[in-house]
Amino acid sequence: MKILLVDDSATIRRILKGLLGPLGVSDILEAGNGNQALKVLAENPGIDYMLLDWNMPELDGLGVLKQVRVNDSYRDLKIIMCTSEADKTKVIEAIKAGANNYIVKPFTPDIIKEKLVL
């Protein structure tokens, strides 16, 4: 399984990597903003999941989500918003834009495991 972690916080990306390793995920890619995420996606076919932060510089997570969902090449990509945006309207907006699931920070290892179908 190949996962792309997209978050402007290197600490959050490091925490997620630490949680995914024991779950058997070893193919992990990273991006620090939305533009980098789109580049990593284009250069690395076969990404199964993207854990996507909402609030990032350059291009936010919702912008990434919308761009990815109009590209048929990524129709099988599972996108999980992993963000501090806990407002119900934000959750609904992300799901309507094509997010497969939603995790509110702070999260626990069990929540990550539950949201990923490993």
N, C-alpha and C positions, 0 to 999 in steps of 0.2 A: 504494500500500500504506500502510495506517495501522497504526502500532505504538504501544502503550502501555508505557512504561517505569515499573516500580514498584520503587522502592528508597528506603530512608530516607536514603541517602547521595547528596547533590546531586552530589558528585564522580563517583560511579559513573554517575549519569544523564548527566552531561556527557560522560564518556568514551564511553558507549554512543552518544550522539547524534553524537559526532565520528566514530565508526566506521560508523554507519549512513548518514550523508550521502554519502560516496563510493560507497556501494553503491546509491545512487539513491533512498534512502528520505528523503522530506522531510516527510511528514505524521506527526509524532511528538508524542505526548501524554505527560505525566508525572504521577506521583503519588508522594507521599512516605511513604505507609503504606497498609495494606490497605483501610481505610475510604474513603480518598480514591480508591483504585483502583476500588472498586465504584461510587462516585459518577461518576467519569469514564466508566466503561463505560456506565452508565445514560444519561448525557447526550450520548454520542457514538456513535451507531450506526455499524456498519461497520468496527469495529476488527478487523484481520486477525490480529495477533499481540500477545501480552502477554509481555514479559520480566519475570519475577516473582522478587523476592528472597524468601527464606524468613524471615529474622530482621528483623522490623520492629515498631515500637510499635503499640499499639492493636489491630491485627488482623494476624497473621502471614501469610506467603505461602501456607502450607498451608490456613489458614482461608479465604483468598480463593479458592484453587483449588477447594475443596470447595463453597463457595457458588456459584461460577460454573458448576460442572459440573452442579448440580441445576437450573439455569435453562436451559430449552430455547432461549431467545432467543440464547444464546451457544454453541450446539452447533458452529458453524463456527470459533469462535475458537481459534487455536493458542496454547497456553500453554507457554512454555519457562521452567523454573525456572533462575534465574541467581543462584547463591548460593555461599557458602563452605561449606555443608553437604556434605561430601564422603563421609560415611559411607554405605556401600552400603545399609544399611537405610533411610536417609533417601531415597536415590534410588528405591528400590523403593516406599516409601510414597508418594512424589510421583507416580510413574508409575501406581500403583494408584488414586490419587485423581483421575487424569485428565490429568496433565501429558503433553504431546506429546513433550517432550525435556527435557534437563537439561544445564546448563553449570556447571562448577565454577570459581569465582573463585580465582586470577586467570585471565583468559581472554585469548586473542589475537584480533586481527581475523579471522584465518583461521577460528577456531572459530565466531565469530559468523556469518560468511558461510556456513560449512558447515551450521549448524543452521537457518538461515533459508532457505526456498525462495523465492528472489527471481525 
